[in-house]
Amino acid sequence: MEVYSGYSTELLKFGERLLKLWIAKPLRNINLIEERLNIVELKLSILNLLFLSLADLVSVADKVSSEILVPRNKIILTELPELLDNVEKYLSNIDHKAAREGDKTKIFLDISIYPAMKKCQDEILDAEKKLNDLRSEICKILKMIHFKYATVAGQKYLIEVPNSHMCLVPNNWLKISLMAHRFRKPSFQIQQGQHPMIAKFLGEGNQFVANDVQMNKQNMCMIVTGPNMGGKSTYVRQIALIAIMSHIGSYVPAELASIPLFDNIYVRMGSEDALAQGKSTFMVEMSETSEILANITSKSLVILDELGRGTSTNDGTAIAYATLEYLVSDISCFTLFVTHYPPVVELVSVY
């Protein structure tokens, strides 16, 4: 309950109870998640308006003092011409027709003078090209001659499947609409993500290095390896927390996040025993892993941290290798697998 312990201190008692309930029972219905997120956005907008009103009060208080007011006016009047030098340049770059129609994608005649926006536009065009290139592969999977992506309620690039082809839809595709058979291929993407609790506790001098996640149908598994104290466990914990936060309708600590709808999130981390129940560290590890393998589906997120370390190197390697191979070849769910065993990393060349 890292998210709860990090934010519960800023809530009233009834807010604490509600937050704990939301985290303990994440949503699995996309419409309910979006409805909750819309409520959060609405409340943030109201708070922003309140803060703007407070800022106006502060400015009024400033004007009461003529000692502050006169010098400020002098600065504004003398520097205003210089500040307005480039205004005409930027105004002439606006497409007035697009502005009147509210078309934000064409509002600038020359977007190259805004490098950050040009970069985003290029990335969007590249993503659209990749989606269009996937059409031939999708046609082969569904045994269709051709198809067009559908857009429903603002969600683009949906695949509409006729009733006669429903039996061909892969199990890990996400069904978006109940009225019509519309699906979307799974993808898991996070750009410049941060661990929500570490970033919060480090404060303004945050030295946490943001990192990315890029997984899709062709890359469902990520093997994480490296030296001790290198941040492997922090990285996979961060991904699990961001996934949970997205399923409770929360904002997430990332510049961009595209999280699939998971039916369950399974995490096996740490080492502990249960000697009172006659269970060693290794037995607890194997029991928890066995329970995960018995319940996962292709729509689950699985995170296993250094599986097999509770026994000998050879046995641990065999357990980790067999488990990961089963997840990749039989289940095909999104998997993050932390390991120190070199033979396990060699699975990358096999699949």
Disulfide bonds with the S-S distance in Angstrom:
none
